[in-house]
Amino acid sequence: MKLRKVAAASATVLALALTATACGGDDGDGGSSSGGGKDKITIGIKFDQPGLGQKTPQGYAGFDVDVATYVAKKLGYEEDQIEWKESKSADRETMLQRGDVDFIAATYSITPERQEKVDFAGPYLLAHQDVLLRADDDKIKSPEDLNDAKLCSVTGSTSAQNIKEKLAPKAQLQPYPTYSACLPGLQNGAVDALTTDDSILAGYAAQEQFKGKFKLGGFKLTNENYGIGVKKGSDLKDKINKALEEMVSDGSWETAVKENFGPANYKNEPAPKIGDIKS
């Protein structure tokens, strides 16, 4: 009697195992599977850009985080299955090539040079180089008005240097270690303007302690097409593109823009079409 019970139990276990294999098996391919087969997905973001990608005591926040979370869900992953990794600008291509991350959403402008090394989904945001000014400053109305103005120059950034070389040769570059360090100087008049991508400036200006104190110049000095980077040849590119299209069509993209940039009165461009890269 005992023998028959054991045999029956073994047959049941075997049948369940065969059923699970037939219905939900996955080859465990790390970089190209789209949920189900992996316990987590690893995504690269910035950790130090308010409004875009920022690590906070409460977790991770920003527009890039919202976009990446939406995409991950469409790929089959819930929020608790996402592992966030800091992706500094100089490290992004290497992280993708080594397989350290599945994809990167980190103010990652699509350029011909980068496209030789990695693939991009998107773009999902069209940003522009701009300047951040004090809210009550009515003297600087064009890039040329930056002549003789004190312009924050961040170590390692070419934005301020570009303005001095091409638009306002008499601009006085004031060196600061980070964009965050520029903001108190801008607030108290030590500098007159801060320049980088308008989306990044809007994120800083939207912080609680700075609400209403700054404004964007609206100069649109360059086009910065933010894309989601993936490893060269990865089939994630097409899947991410589909997710981005759905994010726009269901209104989630517009909601994320307003929640992350709205306090700075950021006049964002409409959501770009997939593959439409503005030069």
C-alpha positions, 0 to 999 in steps of 0.5 A, a space after each residue: 500500500 505504501 509503495 503504491 502511494 509513493 509511486 502515485 505521488 512521484 507521478 504527480 510531481 513528474 506531471 507538474 514538472 513537465 507541465 511547468 516546463 511546457 508552459 513557462 520555460 525560459 532559456 535564461 538568456 540574460 541580456 535579451 529575455 523580456 521578463 519571466 525568465 530572470 528574477 530581476 532587471 538591472 538598469 543604469 541611471 544617474 544618482 545625482 540629477 534631481 528631476 531626472 535620476 536621483 538616489 534619495 533616502 526614500 528610493 529613486 526618483 526622476 523622469 528617467 526613473 519613471 521612464 525606466 520603471 514603465 519600460 521595465 514593467 512592459 518587459 515583465 518586471 515589477 518595481 521590486 525586481 529592478 536593480 538600479 546602478 549608477 551610470 556616470 557619463 564616462 562609464 555608460 558605453 563600458 557598462 553596456 558592453 560588459 553587460 553590467 546593466 540591461 539598459 541605461 536611461 541617464 540623460 543619454 544623448 544619442 550621437 553618431 559616436 555613441 551609436 558606433 558602440 551601443 544601440 539606442 531605443 527612442 528618443 524619449 525626450 528632446 532637450 536643449 542646452 539652455 541657461 538658468 537665471 534668477 526669477 527676477 532677472 530681466 536683463 538676460 533675454 538672449 545668449 548675447 546678453 551673457 556678455 560680461 555676465 558671470 556664467 557658472 562653469 562646471 569642471 568637466 563640462 563644455 556647456 559654458 565654454 561653448 557659450 563663451 566661444 560661440 555666443 558671448 565671448 565676454 562672458 566671465 566663466 566662474 568655476 564650480 565643482 558641480 551644478 548643485 554648487 552653482 545654485 546657491 551662487 546663482 541665488 545670491 548673485 555670485 553668478 548670473 547664469 548656469 548652463 547645461 541641458 534644459 531638462 537638467 536645469 528644470 530638475 534642479 530648479 524644481 527642488 523644494 528649496 528653489 521653487 519659484 526662485 529660478 527660471 529657464 532662459 528658453 534659448 534652445 542652444 542645441 538639440 539633445 535627443 535622450 535615448 535608452 542605451 542597450 548593448 549592440 545587437 540586443 533585441 531589447 531595443 525593439 521591445 523598449 521602443 514599443 514600450 515608449 510608444 505605449 507610454 506616450 499613447 496612454 498619457 504616462 509620459 506627459 504625467 511624468 514630465 509634469 510631475 518631475 519638471 512642472 515646478 520649474 515651468 519647463 516648456 518641454 517639447 512634445 514627445 518625440 517619435 521613435 527614431 526621429 533624431 533632431 540634429 
